[in-house]
Amino acid sequence: MRNKSIDACVADLEQKVEEIMEEFSDFTDGTRVLLLLQRKKEGGSTQEHKRRRARYVTHNGDQFKSCLFQLLLLQATSAIDYRIYLSVSPRDIQKAEKEFKRLMLDVDFTGGENKQFFYEHLEDKWISALMSSNPMKDQGLFILDIDVPDNGQALRWIEGNHVELVKQYRTKQGWHMVVKPFNRTLFPTEIGEVKDDGLLLLAY
């Protein structure tokens, strides 16, 4: 981006926002969590809060679009290889509130975690509660992570086992296939990994 004017860089990012919004249009409404992360495989810390550059919680398409631009800007201007991820399923606010209050009571009364650290990272704890609580009822999804260029074997398995395919897209090494929940123990590990309520990869 250093060889381009600021206006040209902004235009490129805005174009990328539009492309991602179109590609993932079915995943922008509802309460969602957007994350800018460095993967452990690419030198990131084993602790997510240390390899996370930024995160946003959005509740509608307009908020999603604005926050996505901010993350793309951070990604484009960083020397670290960050990726932008999105919670595949909309989050349940009421369940997250209960989980957050449980975490707060735990730290207040059990002493299992440093209280000062907890209260200094309240936003992190809230997002953790959003991500760890169940998604909205009947809107949970799985992601099949296929780390090979050819997705034919996975597609044949999906069709043969009557699993509903919601979306598929290319990743750096292979494919992500978003599907409706099924008995995950049936999926052959040699084909790929099943991620229950995982993260969509929006940009890398």
N, C-alpha and C positions, 0 to 999 in steps of 0.2 A: 504493500500500500504506500510505501515511502515515495515511489516515483509518480504517484498520482496526486492530483489536486484534492483538497478536502471535499469539494462538491462531487467529484467523480467517485471518491471512496464512499461517500454517503449514498450516492445513487446505486452503487454496486450492492451495498448492504440492504438497501430498500428493495432492490430486485430480488435478492436472496430471501428476504422476509416473505415477499409475495410468493415465491416458489415453494417455500416450506409451508406457508399457510394453505396453499392449494393442495400440496402433496398430503398434508396431514389434517385436512379440513374436518374430518370426523372426530378429531381429538383435541379441539381447541375450546369447546364449551365446558361448562361445569367447573368445579374447583380442581385446578391442576397445579402440579409442582414442576417448575422449570429449573434445571440445574446446569451449571457450568463446572465440569469435573475433569481432572486429570486421571487417567486410568492407572491402576497399580502396575499394570504390565508396561506402562510407558514412563515409569519412574515416580509415580505418585505414592503418597503415604498409604499405609494400610488403614489409617483412620480417615474416614470420609471427610470429616470437618477440616482436616489439614490439606486435603487435595481438592477441596471445593473452593472455587474462586467466587462464585455468586449463586444466588438462588432466588426465585420469585414464586409467589403463590398468585394465581390468576383465577378469575371467576367468570370471564366471558371472553369472546373473541377479540374485542378491542384491547382489553388489558393484555391478553396473550400476545397480540401483535406488537404492542409497545415494549413489553418485557423481552420479547424475542429479539427485537432490534438491539436493545441494550446488551444482551448476551453476545450477539454476533459482533458487536463493536468491541467488547472486551476480548473476545476470542481473536479477532483480527489484529488487535494491537498488542497481543501478548507474545512473549518469546517461548512460552510453554505451550505444548500441544494439548489444548483443552478440547473437550467434546461437549456438545449441548444435548441434554437428555430431557425427556418429558415422561411423567407418569402416564402409563398406558390407560389407566382407568381413572375416572373422576373420583375424587375423594369425598368421603362422608364426613361433613363438618361435625355433626352431633357425636359420632363415634370418636372423632379426633379430640373433641372437647373432653370427653370422658377419659380418654387415654392421657391427655395432658394433665388433667386434675389428679389422676392416679400417680403419674410421675412426680408431681409436685408434693403430694402427700407422702410418697415414699422417701423423697429426699428430706422432707421436714421431720419425719417421725422415725425413720429406720436408720438414718445415718449411713446408708449404703453408698452414697455418692457425696462428693464434696459439695456442700450447700452453696458456697460462694461461686464455684464454677457453674453450677446449675443456673443460678439467678443472673450470672453474667452472660449466659448463652440462652436466654429465654426464647429468642426467635428460632434458634437451631432446634430447641426442644419441641417447639410448636410444629415445625416442619417434620421433625421426626415422628411426632404423634400423628400427623396427617398421613405420612407414608406407611407407618406400621399398622394403623387401624385399617379395617376392611374398606374396600371401595364401595361406592353406592350400590345398593341392592340391585342384583341382576345385571350389573354393568361391569363386573369383573372380567378380565381377559388374561390369557396366557400369551407369552412370546416364545416362539421356537427359535433358538439361536443356532443358526446353521453356519459353521465356519468353513465351508467349501464353496467354490464358485458355482457349482452345479446344484440347483435345488430340486432336481427331478425326483430323487429318492424321497425327499420329504413330501413333495406334492403327491406322489403315489401313495405314501402312507396316509396322508390326510384324507385323500379321496377314498381309499380302501377301508378306512375306519370311520367314515362318515363324520369327520370333524369339520366344523364350519370355519372356513378361512375368511377372516375379516379384511386383512390387508397383508401385503408382502412388499418388501423394499430391499434394495441392495445396501450392504454395509461395507466396511473397508475390506473385510476378509471373506464375506459371504452374503448371508441373507438373514433378515428378521421376518418371521411369519407370525402375524397376530391372529390368534384363533380363539373361539369360544372355549370355555373350560371343558375338560374331559378327564378321564382317569389317567393322570400323568405317568403312572407306573407302567403304562402300556407302551409309551414312546421309547423306541430303541435308542440307547445312549450313543451308539455308533453313528446315528444320523445327526444328533445335535443335543442341545440342552433345553429343557423346559423351564422357563422363568415365569413363575406364578406372580401375577400383578407386577410385572417388571417395568423397565424403562425403555421408551422408544429413543432411538438415536436420530436426532434431527440434523446434526451437522458435525463434521470432524475435519 
